[in-house]
Amino acid sequence: MPRHPKKSPEEWDVQKERIRTYYVVEKKTLNETIDLMKTYYGFDASKREYVRRLALWKLPKYVKKQDWRIIHERNSAQKDTLPFHQGTYHTLAIS
């Protein structure tokens, strides 16, 4: 398999939100995320680079049980200031 050219930190930062959306929000697998990024955005990086970058960004796919309590408390405290749309509050659980 040919080597992918190494991406600069700036190139990764441009794609960070898309990667986060596919991998964390839409719960795509890492392989699906890689394929989507390559197909739709021409962002071709190795799986190893993705794993390293996700760890650097602290974007785990799964949240530990004790962390859910903190996220829930934070989101509950913010509900008064968040937009309300079609019966749900739109929240982002970002640490």
C-alpha positions in Angstrom: 0.0 0.0 0.0 1.5 3.4 -0.9 2.4 5.8 1.8 0.2 8.8 2.4 1.9 12.2 2.4 2.0 13.5 6.0 -0.6 16.2 6.7 0.4 19.4 8.4 -1.3 20.4 11.7 -3.1 23.2 9.8 -4.6 20.7 7.3 -5.8 18.6 10.2 -7.3 21.7 12.0 -9.3 22.6 8.9 -10.9 19.1 8.9 -11.3 18.7 12.6 -15.0 19.5 12.9 -15.9 17.3 9.9 -13.9 14.4 11.4 -15.5 15.0 14.8 -19.0 15.0 13.3 -18.5 11.8 11.4 -16.7 9.9 14.1 -18.2 11.1 17.4 -21.6 12.7 16.5 -22.7 10.3 13.7 -20.9 7.4 15.4 -19.2 6.2 12.1 -16.4 3.7 12.5 -12.9 5.0 12.0 -12.7 3.3 8.6 -16.0 4.8 7.5 -14.8 8.2 8.7 -11.5 7.8 6.7 -13.4 6.8 3.6 -15.8 9.7 3.8 -13.1 12.2 4.3 -11.1 10.8 1.3 -14.2 10.5 -1.0 -15.9 13.8 -0.2 -13.1 16.1 0.8 -10.0 14.6 -0.8 -8.4 14.3 2.7 -6.2 11.2 2.4 -4.4 10.3 5.6 -3.4 6.9 7.1 -5.4 5.2 9.8 -2.4 5.6 12.1 -2.4 9.4 11.5 -6.1 9.5 12.4 -5.6 7.6 15.6 -2.8 9.9 16.6 -4.7 13.0 15.8 -7.9 11.9 17.6 -5.9 11.2 20.7 -4.2 14.6 20.4 -7.6 16.3 20.1 -9.0 14.2 22.9 -11.9 13.0 20.8 -12.8 9.6 22.2 -15.7 7.8 20.6 -16.9 6.5 23.9 -17.3 8.4 27.1 -16.7 6.9 30.5 -19.6 6.5 32.8 -18.3 9.0 35.3 -17.8 11.6 32.6 -21.4 11.4 31.5 -22.4 12.8 34.9 -20.2 15.8 34.4 -21.5 16.3 30.8 -25.1 16.0 32.0 -24.6 18.5 34.8 -22.9 20.9 32.4 -25.7 20.6 29.8 -28.4 20.9 32.4 -26.9 24.1 33.7 -26.8 25.5 30.1 -30.4 24.7 29.1 -31.6 28.2 30.0 -29.3 29.8 27.4 -29.4 27.2 24.6 -31.7 27.4 21.5 -34.9 25.3 21.8 -36.0 23.7 18.5 -38.8 21.3 17.9 -39.0 20.1 21.5 -35.3 19.5 22.1 -32.4 21.5 23.3 -29.4 21.5 21.0 -26.4 20.8 23.1 -22.8 19.9 22.5 -20.9 17.9 25.1 -17.4 19.3 24.6 -14.9 19.3 27.4 
